[in-house]
């Protein structure tokens, strides 16, 4: 796995986009601080820039570096979550502008284990994560369902089996600065 992490970081550092196993489904990713790399993903997915993508971090500490203020209730939600949970936060900072929603929000998920956690730990920056499909097409439930267009459109395909325990995307919750909680996707 260390060899794959090293190769993946090399691609990310050069502004490339990757296809990789996340803690949920296979995803397309890049350096979340690189606007050109983020744009490549929008183009590959044929996705409108108004449609948000999320990013992954590997710890609460890293989360706090990319959100102006993490509401206390977010920690409670994360502590109680049984499944991977993405939280949409107000006022993200230090990420590519084209990753931030028009309402100044960004979905961020803390990945606690596996390849993604180790990759982010070594890369020291958040990763974009979006499903490995063309916008509007069904999300692939396994690697073999990923389209040829996606496979050929990324700069690197991580050579690891999917590690996840699930084949569905994460739960998405929006938490406002006033600590209001709204479930977006279960």
Secondary structure by P-SEA (a helix, b strand, c coil): caaaaaaaaaaaaabbbbbbbcccccccccccccaaaaaaaaaaacccccbbbbbbbccaaaaaaccccccaaaaaaaaacccbbbbbbcccccccccccccccbbbbbbbcccaaaaaaaaacbbbbbccccccccccccccccccaaaaaacccccccccccccccccbbbbbccccccccccc
